[in-house]
Amino acid sequence: MIQQEQGAAYPPVTVAMTGASGAQYGIRLLECLFDAKVPVFLMVSKAAQMVIATETSEKWPANPEALQSYLTERYSLGEGALKVFGREDWLAPVASGSSGPGQMVVVPCSTGTLSAVACGASNNLIERAADVVLKERKKLILLVREMPLSDIHLENMLKLSRMGAMVMPASPGFYHDPKTIDDIVDFVVARILDQLGIDQSMVPRWGYAPLS
């Protein structure tokens, strides 16, 4: 049985990491969700595992149970704070509209995943979870990371936008005068948190604080 963490202020959020460049966005989002006591349902594709190992110093276990134990210990998480699911765990709550969370973020979102979600392929749990969120008319956020974009990519993004998905290209702003790569990552993650309705103070909102 999946239980919500004691004292959680927000409902669960599904996070999926796929094989596009930008693993830092997904890792930082997880850190922010853990800090905000948001229960997380996590899925990590095989390609995402490779990207994480390539782009960061992180060494995440490939096995879902081992990854859950690793992240739980690393971030000192309480019971119910995190549940990691494998690619074919069809009994997971995210596989059904009767119990899946109302918000899902694919971060980063590869154009392969984008295509699969747009056509309803549901060949693995990430694709099925996104399909569930769409069919239930809940919030699906896709942090697409690719350039340049082909007609296929653009058509898939338009198709999903018309279905109600929120397409957010990983396009950081620079008006907050970033000094480090972490500042740039935080800008994008802050926008995701805004879309999820989760309080954040990483980046001031336009017009509410003086720009440096």
Buried (B, 14 or more C-beta within 10 A) or exposed (E): EEEBBEEBEBEBBBBBBBBBBBBBBBBBBBEBBBEBBBBBBBBBBEBBBEBBEEEEEEEBBEEBEEBBBBBBEEBEBBEBBBBBBBBEBEEBBBBBBEEBBEBBBBBBBBBBBBBBBBEEBBEBBBBBBBBBBBEBEBBBBBBBBBEEBEEEBEEBBEBBEEBEBBBBBBEBEEEBEBEEEEBBBBBBBBBBBEBBEBEBEBBBEEEEEEEE
